[in-house]
Amino acid sequence: MVQAYILIQTEVGKATAVAQSIAKIAGVLQAEDVTGPYDVIVRAEAETVDDLGRLVVAQIQQVEGITRTLTCPVVHL
């Protein structure tokens, strides 16, 4: 299982709606609106890195109001 944090920038005033929409996507463990350089932080998981990529590109990035994402896979060193 691969997990990642996805940092999201949204259009002004859209953070709450984006977080609520993303929280409903299968594979998303948590979606929170935050302050700072990013507006929403998501914790997600998938079976493989390829599946994680598909989750981000095909589902999360399609949510209306998102302007940019940054995916940070979790590593266990």
mmCIF file of the N, C-alpha and C atoms, coordinates in Angstrom:
data_MODEL
# 
_entry.id   MODEL 
# 
loop_
_atom_site.group_PDB 
_atom_site.id 
_atom_site.type_symbol 
_atom_site.label_atom_id 
_atom_site.label_alt_id 
_atom_site.label_comp_id 
_atom_site.label_asym_id 
_atom_site.label_entity_id 
_atom_site.label_seq_id 
_atom_site.pdbx_PDB_ins_code 
_atom_site.Cartn_x 
_atom_site.Cartn_y 
_atom_site.Cartn_z 
_atom_site.occupancy 
_atom_site.B_iso_or_equiv 
_atom_site.pdbx_formal_charge 
_atom_site.auth_seq_id 
_atom_site.auth_comp_id 
_atom_site.auth_asym_id 
_atom_site.auth_atom_id 
_atom_site.pdbx_PDB_model_num 
ATOM 1   N N  . MET A 1 1  ? 0.847   -1.183 0.000   1.00 0.00 ? 1  MET A N  1 
ATOM 2   C CA . MET A 1 1  ? 0.000   0.000  0.000   1.00 0.00 ? 1  MET A CA 1 
ATOM 3   C C  . MET A 1 1  ? 0.890   1.243  0.000   1.00 0.00 ? 1  MET A C  1 
ATOM 4   N N  . VAL A 1 2  ? 0.573   2.193  -0.864  1.00 0.00 ? 2  VAL A N  1 
ATOM 5   C CA . VAL A 1 2  ? 1.302   3.453  -0.969  1.00 0.00 ? 2  VAL A CA 1 
ATOM 6   C C  . VAL A 1 2  ? 0.408   4.561  -0.429  1.00 0.00 ? 2  VAL A C  1 
ATOM 7   N N  . GLN A 1 3  ? 0.962   5.385  0.447   1.00 0.00 ? 3  GLN A N  1 
ATOM 8   C CA . GLN A 1 3  ? 0.221   6.531  0.962   1.00 0.00 ? 3  GLN A CA 1 
ATOM 9   C C  . GLN A 1 3  ? 0.941   7.807  0.565   1.00 0.00 ? 3  GLN A C  1 
ATOM 10  N N  . ALA A 1 4  ? 0.193   8.902  0.486   1.00 0.00 ? 4  ALA A N  1 
ATOM 11  C CA . ALA A 1 4  ? 0.789   10.186 0.119   1.00 0.00 ? 4  ALA A CA 1 
ATOM 12  C C  . ALA A 1 4  ? -0.026  11.322 0.713   1.00 0.00 ? 4  ALA A C  1 
ATOM 13  N N  . TYR A 1 5  ? 0.657   12.440 0.910   1.00 0.00 ? 5  TYR A N  1 
ATOM 14  C CA . TYR A 1 5  ? -0.003  13.693 1.211   1.00 0.00 ? 5  TYR A CA 1 
ATOM 15  C C  . TYR A 1 5  ? -0.085  14.455 -0.104  1.00 0.00 ? 5  TYR A C  1 
ATOM 16  N N  . ILE A 1 6  ? -1.227  15.032 -0.385  1.00 0.00 ? 6  ILE A N  1 
ATOM 17  C CA . ILE A 1 6  ? -1.415  15.815 -1.599  1.00 0.00 ? 6  ILE A CA 1 
ATOM 18  C C  . ILE A 1 6  ? -1.734  17.237 -1.157  1.00 0.00 ? 6  ILE A C  1 
ATOM 19  N N  . LEU A 1 7  ? -0.850  18.151 -1.505  1.00 0.00 ? 7  LEU A N  1 
ATOM 20  C CA . LEU A 1 7  ? -1.002  19.552 -1.140  1.00 0.00 ? 7  LEU A CA 1 
ATOM 21  C C  . LEU A 1 7  ? -1.690  20.255 -2.307  1.00 0.00 ? 7  LEU A C  1 
ATOM 22  N N  . ILE A 1 8  ? -2.746  20.991 -2.005  1.00 0.00 ? 8  ILE A N  1 
ATOM 23  C CA . ILE A 1 8  ? -3.596  21.539 -3.060  1.00 0.00 ? 8  ILE A CA 1 
ATOM 24  C C  . ILE A 1 8  ? -3.764  23.043 -2.891  1.00 0.00 ? 8  ILE A C  1 
ATOM 25  N N  . GLN A 1 9  ? -3.603  23.754 -4.008  1.00 0.00 ? 9  GLN A N  1 
ATOM 26  C CA . GLN A 1 9  ? -3.956  25.167 -4.068  1.00 0.00 ? 9  GLN A CA 1 
ATOM 27  C C  . GLN A 1 9  ? -5.276  25.270 -4.810  1.00 0.00 ? 9  GLN A C  1 
ATOM 28  N N  . THR A 1 10 ? -6.145  26.152 -4.321  1.00 0.00 ? 10 THR A N  1 
ATOM 29  C CA . THR A 1 10 ? -7.470  26.302 -4.925  1.00 0.00 ? 10 THR A CA 1 
ATOM 30  C C  . THR A 1 10 ? -7.709  27.746 -5.339  1.00 0.00 ? 10 THR A C  1 
ATOM 31  N N  . GLU A 1 11 ? -8.766  27.942 -6.096  1.00 0.00 ? 11 GLU A N  1 
ATOM 32  C CA . GLU A 1 11 ? -9.233  29.296 -6.381  1.00 0.00 ? 11 GLU A CA 1 
ATOM 33  C C  . GLU A 1 11 ? -9.669  29.923 -5.059  1.00 0.00 ? 11 GLU A C  1 
ATOM 34  N N  . VAL A 1 12 ? -9.625  31.246 -4.997  1.00 0.00 ? 12 VAL A N  1 
ATOM 35  C CA . VAL A 1 12 ? -10.009 31.965 -3.778  1.00 0.00 ? 12 VAL A CA 1 
ATOM 36  C C  . VAL A 1 12 ? -11.430 31.597 -3.369  1.00 0.00 ? 12 VAL A C  1 
ATOM 37  N N  . GLY A 1 13 ? -11.580 31.242 -2.091  1.00 0.00 ? 13 GLY A N  1 
ATOM 38  C CA . GLY A 1 13 ? -12.896 30.927 -1.550  1.00 0.00 ? 13 GLY A CA 1 
ATOM 39  C C  . GLY A 1 13 ? -13.416 29.529 -1.835  1.00 0.00 ? 13 GLY A C  1 
ATOM 40  N N  . LYS A 1 14 ? -12.595 28.671 -2.444  1.00 0.00 ? 14 LYS A N  1 
ATOM 41  C CA . LYS A 1 14 ? -13.069 27.333 -2.835  1.00 0.00 ? 14 LYS A CA 1 
ATOM 42  C C  . LYS A 1 14 ? -12.527 26.203 -1.954  1.00 0.00 ? 14 LYS A C  1 
ATOM 43  N N  . ALA A 1 15 ? -11.690 26.503 -0.981  1.00 0.00 ? 15 ALA A N  1 
ATOM 44  C CA . ALA A 1 15 ? -11.009 25.460 -0.208  1.00 0.00 ? 15 ALA A CA 1 
ATOM 45  C C  . ALA A 1 15 ? -11.981 24.494 0.464   1.00 0.00 ? 15 ALA A C  1 
ATOM 46  N N  . THR A 1 16 ? -12.990 24.999 1.122   1.00 0.00 ? 16 THR A N  1 
ATOM 47  C CA . THR A 1 16 ? -13.925 24.131 1.848   1.00 0.00 ? 16 THR A CA 1 
ATOM 48  C C  . THR A 1 16 ? -14.675 23.213 0.892   1.00 0.00 ? 16 THR A C  1 
ATOM 49  N N  . ALA A 1 17 ? -15.154 23.756 -0.209  1.00 0.00 ? 17 ALA A N  1 
ATOM 50  C CA . ALA A 1 17 ? -15.891 22.947 -1.188  1.00 0.00 ? 17 ALA A CA 1 
ATOM 51  C C  . ALA A 1 17 ? -14.981 21.896 -1.814  1.00 0.00 ? 17 ALA A C  1 
ATOM 52  N N  . VAL A 1 18 ? -13.744 22.262 -2.102  1.00 0.00 ? 18 VAL A N  1 
ATOM 53  C CA . VAL A 1 18 ? -12.795 21.310 -2.680  1.00 0.00 ? 18 VAL A CA 1 
ATOM 54  C C  . VAL A 1 18 ? -12.517 20.181 -1.685  1.00 0.00 ? 18 VAL A C  1 
ATOM 55  N N  . ALA A 1 19 ? -12.249 20.523 -0.428  1.00 0.00 ? 19 ALA A N  1 
ATOM 56  C CA . ALA A 1 19 ? -11.973 19.499 0.585   1.00 0.00 ? 19 ALA A CA 1 
ATOM 57  C C  . ALA A 1 19 ? -13.165 18.557 0.752   1.00 0.00 ? 19 ALA A C  1 
ATOM 58  N N  . GLN A 1 20 ? -14.363 19.101 0.763   1.00 0.00 ? 20 GLN A N  1 
ATOM 59  C CA . GLN A 1 20 ? -15.557 18.265 0.917   1.00 0.00 ? 20 GLN A CA 1 
ATOM 60  C C  . GLN A 1 20 ? -15.739 17.331 -0.270  1.00 0.00 ? 20 GLN A C  1 
ATOM 61  N N  . SER A 1 21 ? -15.484 17.816 -1.466  1.00 0.00 ? 21 SER A N  1 
ATOM 62  C CA . SER A 1 21 ? -15.613 16.975 -2.665  1.00 0.00 ? 21 SER A CA 1 
ATOM 63  C C  . SER A 1 21 ? -14.569 15.870 -2.679  1.00 0.00 ? 21 SER A C  1 
ATOM 64  N N  . ILE A 1 22 ? -13.345 16.223 -2.348  1.00 0.00 ? 22 ILE A N  1 
ATOM 65  C CA . ILE A 1 22 ? -12.256 15.247 -2.374  1.00 0.00 ? 22 ILE A CA 1 
ATOM 66  C C  . ILE A 1 22 ? -12.453 14.178 -1.305  1.00 0.00 ? 22 ILE A C  1 
ATOM 67  N N  . ALA A 1 23 ? -12.988 14.551 -0.160  1.00 0.00 ? 23 ALA A N  1 
ATOM 68  C CA . ALA A 1 23 ? -13.188 13.598 0.933   1.00 0.00 ? 23 ALA A CA 1 
ATOM 69  C C  . ALA A 1 23 ? -14.084 12.430 0.518   1.00 0.00 ? 23 ALA A C  1 
ATOM 70  N N  . LYS A 1 24 ? -14.909 12.612 -0.504  1.00 0.00 ? 24 LYS A N  1 
ATOM 71  C CA . LYS A 1 24 ? -15.830 11.571 -0.957  1.00 0.00 ? 24 LYS A CA 1 
ATOM 72  C C  . LYS A 1 24 ? -15.196 10.595 -1.949  1.00 0.00 ? 24 LYS A C  1 
ATOM 73  N N  . ILE A 1 25 ? -13.969 10.861 -2.386  1.00 0.00 ? 25 ILE A N  1 
ATOM 74  C CA . ILE A 1 25 ? -13.313 10.024 -3.397  1.00 0.00 ? 25 ILE A CA 1 
ATOM 75  C C  . ILE A 1 25 ? -12.721 8.784  -2.737  1.00 0.00 ? 25 ILE A C  1 
ATOM 76  N N  . ALA A 1 26 ? -12.947 7.621  -3.336  1.00 0.00 ? 26 ALA A N  1 
ATOM 77  C CA . ALA A 1 26 ? -12.384 6.369  -2.815  1.00 0.00 ? 26 ALA A CA 1 
ATOM 78  C C  . ALA A 1 26 ? -10.864 6.456  -2.842  1.00 0.00 ? 26 ALA A C  1 
ATOM 79  N N  . GLY A 1 27 ? -10.240 6.069  -1.734  1.00 0.00 ? 27 GLY A N  1 
ATOM 80  C CA . GLY A 1 27 ? -8.791  6.130  -1.613  1.00 0.00 ? 27 GLY A CA 1 
ATOM 81  C C  . GLY A 1 27 ? -8.325  7.321  -0.808  1.00 0.00 ? 27 GLY A C  1 
ATOM 82  N N  . VAL A 1 28 ? -9.203  8.290  -0.609  1.00 0.00 ? 28 VAL A N  1 
ATOM 83  C CA . VAL A 1 28 ? -8.866  9.457  0.208   1.00 0.00 ? 28 VAL A CA 1 
ATOM 84  C C  . VAL A 1 28 ? -9.174  9.125  1.665   1.00 0.00 ? 28 VAL A C  1 
ATOM 85  N N  . LEU A 1 29 ? -8.159  9.240  2.503   1.00 0.00 ? 29 LEU A N  1 
ATOM 86  C CA . LEU A 1 29 ? -8.324  8.951  3.924   1.00 0.00 ? 29 LEU A CA 1 
ATOM 87  C C  . LEU A 1 29 ? -8.792  10.179 4.694   1.00 0.00 ? 29 LEU A C  1 
ATOM 88  N N  . GLN A 1 30 ? -8.304  11.355 4.276   1.00 0.00 ? 30 GLN A N  1 
ATOM 89  C CA . GLN A 1 30 ? -8.630  12.586 4.980   1.00 0.00 ? 30 GLN A CA 1 
ATOM 90  C C  . GLN A 1 30 ? -8.402  13.767 4.045   1.00 0.00 ? 30 GLN A C  1 
ATOM 91  N N  . ALA A 1 31 ? -9.242  14.769 4.133   1.00 0.00 ? 31 ALA A N  1 
ATOM 92  C CA . ALA A 1 31 ? -9.084  16.006 3.363   1.00 0.00 ? 31 ALA A CA 1 
ATOM 93  C C  . ALA A 1 31 ? -9.448  17.171 4.279   1.00 0.00 ? 31 ALA A C  1 
ATOM 94  N N  . GLU A 1 32 ? -8.501  18.058 4.481   1.00 0.00 ? 32 GLU A N  1 
ATOM 95  C CA . GLU A 1 32 ? -8.692  19.181 5.408   1.00 0.00 ? 32 GLU A CA 1 
ATOM 96  C C  . GLU A 1 32 ? -8.327  20.484 4.725   1.00 0.00 ? 32 GLU A C  1 
ATOM 97  N N  . ASP A 1 33 ? -9.122  21.546 4.956   1.00 0.00 ? 33 ASP A N  1 
ATOM 98  C CA . ASP A 1 33 ? -8.687  22.845 4.487   1.00 0.00 ? 33 ASP A CA 1 
ATOM 99  C C  . ASP A 1 33 ? -7.783  23.442 5.566   1.00 0.00 ? 33 ASP A C  1 
ATOM 100 N N  . VAL A 1 34 ? -6.712  24.092 5.113   1.00 0.00 ? 34 VAL A N  1 
ATOM 101 C CA . VAL A 1 34 ? -5.672  24.607 6.005   1.00 0.00 ? 34 VAL A CA 1 
ATOM 102 C C  . VAL A 1 34 ? -5.306  26.031 5.584   1.00 0.00 ? 34 VAL A C  1 
ATOM 103 N N  . THR A 1 35 ? -4.487  26.688 6.410   1.00 0.00 ? 35 THR A N  1 
ATOM 104 C CA . THR A 1 35 ? -3.962  28.003 6.045   1.00 0.00 ? 35 THR A CA 1 
ATOM 105 C C  . THR A 1 35 ? -2.504  27.853 5.639   1.00 0.00 ? 35 THR A C  1 
ATOM 106 N N  . GLY A 1 36 ? -1.994  28.854 4.952   1.00 0.00 ? 36 GLY A N  1 
ATOM 107 C CA . GLY A 1 36 ? -0.603  28.817 4.499   1.00 0.00 ? 36 GLY A CA 1 
ATOM 108 C C  . GLY A 1 36 ? -0.541  28.802 2.989   1.00 0.00 ? 36 GLY A C  1 
ATOM 109 N N  . PRO A 1 37 ? 0.580   28.347 2.433   1.00 0.00 ? 37 PRO A N  1 
ATOM 110 C CA . PRO A 1 37 ? 0.741   28.378 0.977   1.00 0.00 ? 37 PRO A CA 1 
ATOM 111 C C  . PRO A 1 37 ? -0.175  27.403 0.245   1.00 0.00 ? 37 PRO A C  1 
ATOM 112 N N  . TYR A 1 38 ? -0.702  26.419 0.938   1.00 0.00 ? 38 TYR A N  1 
ATOM 113 C CA . TYR A 1 38 ? -1.665  25.480 0.347   1.00 0.00 ? 38 TYR A CA 1 
ATOM 114 C C  . TYR A 1 38 ? -3.002  25.657 1.050   1.00 0.00 ? 38 TYR A C  1 
ATOM 115 N N  . ASP A 1 39 ? -4.065  25.317 0.352   1.00 0.00 ? 39 ASP A N  1 
ATOM 116 C CA . ASP A 1 39 ? -5.409  25.532 0.874   1.00 0.00 ? 39 ASP A CA 1 
ATOM 117 C C  . ASP A 1 39 ? -6.058  24.258 1.407   1.00 0.00 ? 39 ASP A C  1 
ATOM 118 N N  . VAL A 1 40 ? -5.649  23.110 0.861   1.00 0.00 ? 40 VAL A N  1 
ATOM 119 C CA . VAL A 1 40 ? -6.204  21.814 1.269   1.00 0.00 ? 40 VAL A CA 1 
ATOM 120 C C  . VAL A 1 40 ? -5.050  20.817 1.329   1.00 0.00 ? 40 VAL A C  1 
ATOM 121 N N  . ILE A 1 41 ? -5.047  19.984 2.354   1.00 0.00 ? 41 ILE A N  1 
ATOM 122 C CA . ILE A 1 41 ? -4.099  18.873 2.435   1.00 0.00 ? 41 ILE A CA 1 
ATOM 123 C C  . ILE A 1 41 ? -4.905  17.582 2.514   1.00 0.00 ? 41 ILE A C  1 
ATOM 124 N N  . VAL A 1 42 ? -4.526  16.636 1.660   1.00 0.00 ? 42 VAL A N  1 
ATOM 125 C CA . VAL A 1 42 ? -5.229  15.357 1.555   1.00 0.00 ? 42 VAL A CA 1 
ATOM 126 C C  . VAL A 1 42 ? -4.262  14.242 1.900   1.00 0.00 ? 42 VAL A C  1 
ATOM 127 N N  . ARG A 1 43 ? -4.746  13.249 2.627   1.00 0.00 ? 43 ARG A N  1 
ATOM 128 C CA . ARG A 1 43 ? -3.990  12.008 2.828   1.00 0.00 ? 43 ARG A CA 1 
ATOM 129 C C  . ARG A 1 43 ? -4.728  10.938 2.038   1.00 0.00 ? 43 ARG A C  1 
ATOM 130 N N  . ALA A 1 44 ? -4.001  10.261 1.158   1.00 0.00 ? 44 ALA A N  1 
ATOM 131 C CA . ALA A 1 44 ? -4.623  9.264  0.289   1.00 0.00 ? 44 ALA A CA 1 
ATOM 132 C C  . ALA A 1 44 ? -3.782  8.001  0.266   1.00 0.00 ? 44 ALA A C  1 
ATOM 133 N N  . GLU A 1 45 ? -4.406  6.903  -0.168  1.00 0.00 ? 45 GLU A N  1 
ATOM 134 C CA . GLU A 1 45 ? -3.671  5.647  -0.305  1.00 0.00 ? 45 GLU A CA 1 
ATOM 135 C C  . GLU A 1 45 ? -4.145  4.903  -1.538  1.00 0.00 ? 45 GLU A C  1 
ATOM 136 N N  . ALA A 1 46 ? -3.234  4.088  -2.077  1.00 0.00 ? 46 ALA A N  1 
ATOM 137 C CA . ALA A 1 46 ? -3.544  3.270  -3.246  1.00 0.00 ? 46 ALA A CA 1 
ATOM 138 C C  . ALA A 1 46 ? -2.662  2.032  -3.189  1.00 0.00 ? 46 ALA A C  1 
ATOM 139 N N  . GLU A 1 47 ? -3.002  1.046  -3.994  1.00 0.00 ? 47 GLU A N  1 
ATOM 140 C CA . GLU A 1 47 ? -2.233  -0.210 -3.997  1.00 0.00 ? 47 GLU A CA 1 
ATOM 141 C C  . GLU A 1 47 ? -0.810  -0.013 -4.519  1.00 0.00 ? 47 GLU A C  1 
ATOM 142 N N  . THR A 1 48 ? -0.650  0.778  -5.580  1.00 0.00 ? 48 THR A N  1 
ATOM 143 C CA . THR A 1 48 ? 0.666   0.978  -6.196  1.00 0.00 ? 48 THR A CA 1 
ATOM 144 C C  . THR A 1 48 ? 0.881   2.462  -6.472  1.00 0.00 ? 48 THR A C  1 
ATOM 145 N N  . VAL A 1 49 ? 2.119   2.814  -6.806  1.00 0.00 ? 49 VAL A N  1 
ATOM 146 C CA . VAL A 1 49 ? 2.426   4.200  -7.175  1.00 0.00 ? 49 VAL A CA 1 
ATOM 147 C C  . VAL A 1 49 ? 1.636   4.593  -8.426  1.00 0.00 ? 49 VAL A C  1 
ATOM 148 N N  . ASP A 1 50 ? 1.516   3.673  -9.378  1.00 0.00 ? 50 ASP A N  1 
ATOM 149 C CA . ASP A 1 50 ? 0.730   3.964  -10.583 1.00 0.00 ? 50 ASP A CA 1 
ATOM 150 C C  . ASP A 1 50 ? -0.733  4.234  -10.238 1.00 0.00 ? 50 ASP A C  1 
ATOM 151 N N  . ASP A 1 51 ? -1.297  3.440  -9.334  1.00 0.00 ? 51 ASP A N  1 
ATOM 152 C CA . ASP A 1 51 ? -2.682  3.661  -8.908  1.00 0.00 ? 51 ASP A CA 1 
ATOM 153 C C  . ASP A 1 51 ? -2.819  5.015  -8.209  1.00 0.00 ? 51 ASP A C  1 
ATOM 154 N N  . LEU A 1 52 ? -1.828  5.371  -7.419  1.00 0.00 ? 52 LEU A N  1 
ATOM 155 C CA . LEU A 1 52 ? -1.838  6.673  -6.749  1.00 0.00 ? 52 LEU A CA 1 
ATOM 156 C C  . LEU A 1 52 ? -1.831  7.791  -7.785  1.00 0.00 ? 52 LEU A C  1 
ATOM 157 N N  . GLY A 1 53 ? -0.995  7.659  -8.792  1.00 0.00 ? 53 GLY A N  1 
ATOM 158 C CA . GLY A 1 53 ? -0.950  8.652  -9.861  1.00 0.00 ? 53 GLY A CA 1 
ATOM 159 C C  . GLY A 1 53 ? -2.284  8.788  -10.564 1.00 0.00 ? 53 GLY A C  1 
ATOM 160 N N  . ARG A 1 54 ? -2.922  7.663  -10.839 1.00 0.00 ? 54 ARG A N  1 
ATOM 161 C CA . ARG A 1 54 ? -4.244  7.701  -11.477 1.00 0.00 ? 54 ARG A CA 1 
ATOM 162 C C  . ARG A 1 54 ? -5.277  8.371  -10.573 1.00 0.00 ? 54 ARG A C  1 
ATOM 163 N N  . LEU A 1 55 ? -5.202  8.094  -9.268  1.00 0.00 ? 55 LEU A N  1 
ATOM 164 C CA . LEU A 1 55 ? -6.118  8.722  -8.316  1.00 0.00 ? 55 LEU A CA 1 
ATOM 165 C C  . LEU A 1 55 ? -5.964  10.239 -8.357  1.00 0.00 ? 55 LEU A C  1 
ATOM 166 N N  . VAL A 1 56 ? -4.730  10.701 -8.361  1.00 0.00 ? 56 VAL A N  1 
ATOM 167 C CA . VAL A 1 56 ? -4.487  12.147 -8.350  1.00 0.00 ? 56 VAL A CA 1 
ATOM 168 C C  . VAL A 1 56 ? -4.916  12.783 -9.672  1.00 0.00 ? 56 VAL A C  1 
ATOM 169 N N  . VAL A 1 57 ? -4.454  12.226 -10.791 1.00 0.00 ? 57 VAL A N  1 
ATOM 170 C CA . VAL A 1 57 ? -4.696  12.851 -12.091 1.00 0.00 ? 57 VAL A CA 1 
ATOM 171 C C  . VAL A 1 57 ? -6.143  12.677 -12.565 1.00 0.00 ? 57 VAL A C  1 
ATOM 172 N N  . ALA A 1 58 ? -6.682  11.479 -12.435 1.00 0.00 ? 58 ALA A N  1 
ATOM 173 C CA . ALA A 1 58 ? -8.003  11.195 -13.000 1.00 0.00 ? 58 ALA A CA 1 
ATOM 174 C C  . ALA A 1 58 ? -9.158  11.600 -12.093 1.00 0.00 ? 58 ALA A C  1 
ATOM 175 N N  . GLN A 1 59 ? -8.904  11.717 -10.792 1.00 0.00 ? 59 GLN A N  1 
ATOM 176 C CA . GLN A 1 59 ? -10.018 12.019 -9.898  1.00 0.00 ? 59 GLN A CA 1 
ATOM 177 C C  . GLN A 1 59 ? -9.819  13.312 -9.115  1.00 0.00 ? 59 GLN A C  1 
ATOM 178 N N  . ILE A 1 60 ? -8.734  13.409 -8.364  1.00 0.00 ? 60 ILE A N  1 
ATOM 179 C CA . ILE A 1 60 ? -8.553  14.587 -7.504  1.00 0.00 ? 60 ILE A CA 1 
ATOM 180 C C  . ILE A 1 60 ? -8.380  15.856 -8.329  1.00 0.00 ? 60 ILE A C  1 
ATOM 181 N N  . GLN A 1 61 ? -7.516  15.821 -9.347  1.00 0.00 ? 61 GLN A N  1 
ATOM 182 C CA . GLN A 1 61 ? -7.282  17.033 -10.136 1.00 0.00 ? 61 GLN A CA 1 
ATOM 183 C C  . GLN A 1 61 ? -8.495  17.454 -10.952 1.00 0.00 ? 61 GLN A C  1 
ATOM 184 N N  . GLN A 1 62 ? -9.472  16.608 -11.074 1.00 0.00 ? 62 GLN A N  1 
ATOM 185 C CA . GLN A 1 62 ? -10.679 16.946 -11.831 1.00 0.00 ? 62 GLN A CA 1 
ATOM 186 C C  . GLN A 1 62 ? -11.703 17.717 -11.005 1.00 0.00 ? 62 GLN A C  1 
ATOM 187 N N  . VAL A 1 63 ? -11.462 17.835 -9.695  1.00 0.00 ? 63 VAL A N  1 
ATOM 188 C CA . VAL A 1 63 ? -12.395 18.556 -8.827  1.00 0.00 ? 63 VAL A CA 1 
ATOM 189 C C  . VAL A 1 63 ? -12.349 20.042 -9.180  1.00 0.00 ? 63 VAL A C  1 
ATOM 190 N N  . GLU A 1 64 ? -13.512 20.626 -9.374  1.00 0.00 ? 64 GLU A N  1 
ATOM 191 C CA . GLU A 1 64 ? -13.604 22.040 -9.741  1.00 0.00 ? 64 GLU A CA 1 
ATOM 192 C C  . GLU A 1 64 ? -13.050 22.926 -8.632  1.00 0.00 ? 64 GLU A C  1 
ATOM 193 N N  . GLY A 1 65 ? -12.244 23.901 -9.003  1.00 0.00 ? 65 GLY A N  1 
ATOM 194 C CA . GLY A 1 65 ? -11.694 24.857 -8.043  1.00 0.00 ? 65 GLY A CA 1 
ATOM 195 C C  . GLY A 1 65 ? -10.230 24.633 -7.730  1.00 0.00 ? 65 GLY A C  1 
ATOM 196 N N  . ILE A 1 66 ? -9.656  23.515 -8.162  1.00 0.00 ? 66 ILE A N  1 
ATOM 197 C CA . ILE A 1 66 ? -8.242  23.239 -7.915  1.00 0.00 ? 66 ILE A CA 1 
ATOM 198 C C  . ILE A 1 66 ? -7.400  23.925 -8.980  1.00 0.00 ? 66 ILE A C  1 
ATOM 199 N N  . THR A 1 67 ? -6.341  24.596 -8.536  1.00 0.00 ? 67 THR A N  1 
ATOM 200 C CA . THR A 1 67 ? -5.429  25.238 -9.479  1.00 0.00 ? 67 THR A CA 1 
ATOM 201 C C  . THR A 1 67 ? -4.089  24.516 -9.568  1.00 0.00 ? 67 THR A C  1 
ATOM 202 N N  . ARG A 1 68 ? -3.662  23.840 -8.504  1.00 0.00 ? 68 ARG A N  1 
ATOM 203 C CA . ARG A 1 68 ? -2.362  23.156 -8.516  1.00 0.00 ? 68 ARG A CA 1 
ATOM 204 C C  . ARG A 1 68 ? -2.327  22.096 -7.415  1.00 0.00 ? 68 ARG A C  1 
ATOM 205 N N  . THR A 1 69 ? -1.630  20.976 -7.706  1.00 0.00 ? 69 THR A N  1 
ATOM 206 C CA . THR A 1 69 ? -1.421  19.942 -6.692  1.00 0.00 ? 69 THR A CA 1 
ATOM 207 C C  . THR A 1 69 ? 0.056   19.598 -6.602  1.00 0.00 ? 69 THR A C  1 
ATOM 208 N N  . LEU A 1 70 ? 0.456   19.116 -5.445  1.00 0.00 ? 70 LEU A N  1 
ATOM 209 C CA . LEU A 1 70 ? 1.804   18.612 -5.215  1.00 0.00 ? 70 LEU A CA 1 
ATOM 210 C C  . LEU A 1 70 ? 1.652   17.315 -4.417  1.00 0.00 ? 70 LEU A C  1 
ATOM 211 N N  . THR A 1 71 ? 2.071   16.201 -4.986  1.00 0.00 ? 71 THR A N  1 
ATOM 212 C CA . THR A 1 71 ? 1.925   14.891 -4.338  1.00 0.00 ? 71 THR A CA 1 
ATOM 213 C C  . THR A 1 71 ? 3.214   14.519 -3.640  1.00 0.00 ? 71 THR A C  1 
ATOM 214 N N  . CYS A 1 72 ? 3.116   14.172 -2.358  1.00 0.00 ? 72 CYS A N  1 
ATOM 215 C CA . CYS A 1 72 ? 4.273   13.817 -1.537  1.00 0.00 ? 72 CYS A CA 1 
ATOM 216 C C  . CYS A 1 72 ? 4.079   12.408 -0.992  1.00 0.00 ? 72 CYS A C  1 
ATOM 217 N N  . PRO A 1 73 ? 4.648   11.391 -1.673  1.00 0.00 ? 73 PRO A N  1 
ATOM 218 C CA . PRO A 1 73 ? 4.496   10.015 -1.180  1.00 0.00 ? 73 PRO A CA 1 
ATOM 219 C C  . PRO A 1 73 ? 5.169   9.834  0.176   1.00 0.00 ? 73 PRO A C  1 
ATOM 220 N N  . VAL A 1 74 ? 4.560   9.025  1.013   1.00 0.00 ? 74 VAL A N  1 
ATOM 221 C CA . VAL A 1 74 ? 5.128   8.699  2.324   1.00 0.00 ? 74 VAL A CA 1 
ATOM 222 C C  . VAL A 1 74 ? 6.191   7.619  2.135   1.00 0.00 ? 74 VAL A C  1 
ATOM 223 N N  . VAL A 1 75 ? 7.364   7.819  2.751   1.00 0.00 ? 75 VAL A N  1 
ATOM 224 C CA . VAL A 1 75 ? 8.427   6.825  2.700   1.00 0.00 ? 75 VAL A CA 1 
ATOM 225 C C  . VAL A 1 75 ? 8.703   6.329  4.103   1.00 0.00 ? 75 VAL A C  1 
ATOM 226 N N  . HIS A 1 76 ? 9.153   5.098  4.194   1.00 0.00 ? 76 HIS A N  1 
ATOM 227 C CA . HIS A 1 76 ? 9.507   4.499  5.482   1.00 0.00 ? 76 HIS A CA 1 
ATOM 228 C C  . HIS A 1 76 ? 10.981  4.142  5.410   1.00 0.00 ? 76 HIS A C  1 
ATOM 229 N N  . LEU A 1 77 ? 11.813  4.997  5.999   1.00 0.00 ? 77 LEU A N  1 
ATOM 230 C CA . LEU A 1 77 ? 13.262  4.805  5.935   1.00 0.00 ? 77 LEU A CA 1 
ATOM 231 C C  . LEU A 1 77 ? 13.773  3.997  7.109   1.00 0.00 ? 77 LEU A C  1 
# 
